[in-house]
Amino acid sequence: LRKMSTVEYVRHPEFEFHIASVICPAMWGDTEPRTYVGAEQFHAFCNHLNALKDQYDFVLVGNNSAFFDALAIKEHFGFYFTHHSDQMTNAGWCFGNRLKNRKLETMVQHMGLQPDARRRAQAFAALGLVDDGQSRKISVALSAVKGLRLEQIQQNAGLMEAYCLYCEQDVIYSWQIHEQLAPQIPQETLDIADYYYRAYLDMPLVIDVPLLSTLKDDYQQTRADTIEAFGASLPEGVVWDGLKTIRSKDKFAQLLRDLGVPDGEIPLKPGKPDADGNPRMIFAFDKTSMALDDLSAQYDDGESLVPTACEIRLEYNSSATEGKLLRFGAAGKTGGWAMAIKPYGASNTARHSGSNATASSPQNLKRAKPCFYPASCKVPVRFSETASVRDAIGVPEGYELVVCDLSGIELRCNLTIANDQKYMQILRDPMQDVYCTTASVLFDKPVTKKDKDERFVGKLAELSLGYLTGWRKLHMTARLWGSPISTHVAQLAHASYREAHPSVVDTWAYYEDLLERWACGSVVNEQCGVCWMEQKGVRTPSGFLMQFP
C-alpha cells in the first residue's frame, strides 16, 4: 500500500471501507461523534446528507490531509462536500516552520490536547492491555487492523471496539484543532485550500499511457547505452560492474580511485553518528552537495575519465525519472491524474508542496532535457533526454489545458525591491528581453528568443544569481535542467551579474545588516520591502508569519 498513491489505493478493486466516525454539530447539536461500521451503514448516512443539501453547506474537516477522506467518500459513496478543510493546511498557516511535522498526533502534543479518558480506558481494556500513559493516541488499535478485512476484524469484539474508539478519538482531536485554528486563518487561505481539493476531485487529467511507456523504454535504453559505452572506455584493471558501480557509493569511490583520484580528494560529508554516538563521515556523491561538480572541474584536463564518471553518477544514480514515468502510467490506468497540492505543506518555508495522494507534484514537472555530450566527456556517451511527462498529460474531450504563470515574478520582485531602474526599464520595453540581454553577455554573441538553450541559461542566471546563488550551484542547476554550461561560463555569469546589478548587491547588504540587527534584538517592527520584520520573524503580505529559529 505504501507504494500506491491515494488515487490508486482508493480505486483499487480490493479497496474496502471499514469504519467512519463523524462529528456534525449543526445537525446534531453536539460534538459527540457518531460511528458507522461497514459500507452499508455509511452509504445510508451519505444518502441522508445528500437529501439535506438544500438546507446545509457541508464542510469536510479532514484528519491530517483530507485528500483520502474526500476522494474515498466521493468515489465510493457519491457524496461531494461544499467546502474542504484539513488540519495540515491549518497548522501550516498557524504554526509555519515552528511545527515541521504537522500530522495529527504531533499537533495534539503541540497544542496540549488531552485524550478522552473514558474512550482511552475502554480501548485499552477492550484490547486487554495496560495503559502505559505515554501515547496520546490509541494508535495500537490501528496497528492491529492493518491488512485485515472488516469481517476478520469483527470476529474479535475487543479489537473492533478499540478500532471504533480510536476513530472517535481522532475526529474529536480534529474538531478541537479546527475550532482553535480555523478562526485565525483568512478566508482567502481557506478558499485556496478548497480550490486545490476541487482540482483533485473534479478534474482528473488524461494520461497518454502508450507515450509514457515509449518514453520509459527510450530512457532505459539510453541509460544502458551510456553505461556500456563508458565501461568500454575504461582502462584495463578498473573494476566495473555497470549501473551497480554507479549507484553504489563504495563501488563508485573505488572507481574514482582506479581513475587516479587519491583518497584525500574523494569528497566526504558528515553523516549520522554511529551506534556509539561518534561522528561519522560518508561519501558526498549526491546532487545537492555539488562535491562531484567540483571534482569534475578539478580533473577536466581533456584526458581524465573522472568528469565523465561524475556526470554519469549525477545523471543515473537516482531512479526518480523512471519511477515518475511508472507512477504516471499507473495513474493513467486508474482513471487519470488527480493533481494534489498541499497549501503551506513545505516544512521550512510553508510553501505549497506536493502530496503522495497523487503520482507526482505538478510543481516538479520539469521541461525535457535535450540529449547532449558534456564538454568534459571524452567517450561517446549519449546522455538521455529526461522524459517529459508534460507531453503525456491531456484533458477530457471538450476541455482545454492552460498553463498559467506570472511572468518572471521572482525577477520583477527582486528588481523592484532593489530599485534596479536599468533592468526594470528593460522589463517594461516590449522590444527587449532581460534573459537575452544576460545570455548575450555570457555567450559573447547576440542571443534572441529563437536561441532557446542560450536564453534559458540567461534566465537561470537572472533568477538564481539574484538570490545569492554561487557559480557552483548555477553550474549544477544548469545541468539538472538540461542546459549544461562550462565552469567558465558559470563563473562569468556570477561575476557579470554582480557587475550589472549593483543595486541588487547593495540590497543584499542592507538585508544582511537588518537580519544581524534583528538577531541582536534591536529590530521589533520594521518594514522590509513588502514584508515586515517582527520580533518572532517575517510577516508576509498575506499575514503569514515565517518564524526564524
C-alpha positions, 0 to 999 in steps of 0.5 A: 500500500505504501507504494500506491498513491491515494488515487490508486489505493482508493480505486483499487478493486480490493479497496474496502471501507471499514469504519467512519466516525463523524462529528456534525454539530449543526445537525446534531447539536453536539460534538459527540461523534457518531460511528458507522461500521461497514459500507452499508451503514455509511452509504445510508448516512451519505444518502441522508446528507445528500437529501439535506443539501438544500438546507446545509453547506457541508464542510469536510474537516479532514484528519491530517490531509483530507485528500483520502477522506474526500476522494474515498467518500466521493468515489465510493459513496457519491457524496461531494462536500461544499467546502474542504478543510484539513488540519495540515493546511491549518497548522501550516498557516498557524504554526509555519516552520515552528511545527515541521511535522504537522500530522495529527498526533504531533499537533495534539502534543503541540497544542496540549490536547488531552485524550478522552479518558473514558474512550482511552480506558475502554480501548485499552481494556477492550484490547486487554492491555495496560495503559502505559500513559505515554501515547496520546493516541490509541494508535495500537488499535490501528496497528492491529487492523492493518491488512485485515478485512472488516469481517476478520476484524469483527470476529474479535469484539475487543479489537473492533471496539478499540478500532471504533474508539480510536476513530472517535478519538481522532475526529474529536482531536480534529474538531478541537484543532479546527475550532482553535485554528480555523478562526485565525486563518483568512478566508482567502487561505481557506478558499485556496485550500478548497480550490486545490481539493476541487482540482483533485476531485473534479478534474482528473487529467488524461494520461497518454499511457502508450507515450509514457511507456515509449518514453520509459523504454527510450530512457532505459535504453539510453541509460544502458547505452551510456553505461556500456559505452563508458565501461568500454572506455575504461582502462584495463584493471578498473573494476566495473560492474555497470549501473551497480558501480554507479549507484553504489557509493563504495563501488563508485569511490573505488572507481574514482580511485582506479581513475587516479583520484587519491583518497584525500580528494574523494569528497566526504560529508558528515553523516549520522553518528554511529551506534556509539554516538561518534561522528561519522563521515560518508561519501558526498556523491549526491546532487545537492552537495555539488562535491562531484561538480567540483571534482569534475572541474578539478580533473577536466584536463581533456584526458581524465575519465573522472568528469565523465564518471561524475556526470554519469553518477549525477545523471543515473544514480537516482531512479526518480525519472523512471519511477515518475514515468511508472507512477504516471502510467499507473495513474493513467490506468486508474482513471487519470491524474488527480493533481494534489497540492498541499497549501503551506505543506513545505516544512521550512518555508510553508510553501505549497508542496506536493502530496503522495495522494497523487503520482507526482507534484505538478510543481516538479514537472520539469521541461525535457532535457535535450540529449547532449555530450558534456564538454568534459566527456571524452567517450561517446556517451549519449546522455538521455533526454529526461522524459517529459511527462508534460507531453503525456498529460491531456484533458477530457474531450471538450476541455482545454489545458492552460498553463498559467504563470506570472511572468518572471515574478521572482525577477520583477520582485527582486528588481523592484525591491532593489530599485534596479531602474536599468533592468526594470526599464528593460522589463517594461520595453516590449522590444527587449528581453532581460534573459537575452540581454544576460545570455548575450553577455555570457555567450559573447554573441547576440542571443534572441528568443529563437536561441532557446538553450542560450536564453534559458541559461540567461534566465537561470542566471537572472533568477538564481544569481539574484538570490545569492546563488554561487557559480557552483550551484548555477553550474549544477542547476544548469545541468539538472535542467538540461542546459549544461554550461562550462565552469567558465561560463558559470563563473562569468555569469556570477561575476557579470551579474554582480557587475550589472546589478549593483543595486541588487548587491547593495540590497543584499547588504542592507538585508544582511545588516537588518537580519544581524540587527534583528538577531541582536534584538534591536529590530521589533517592527520594521518594514522590509520591502513588502514584508515586515520584520517582527520580533518572532520573524517575517510577516508576509503580505498575506499575514503569514508569519515565517518564524526564524529559529 
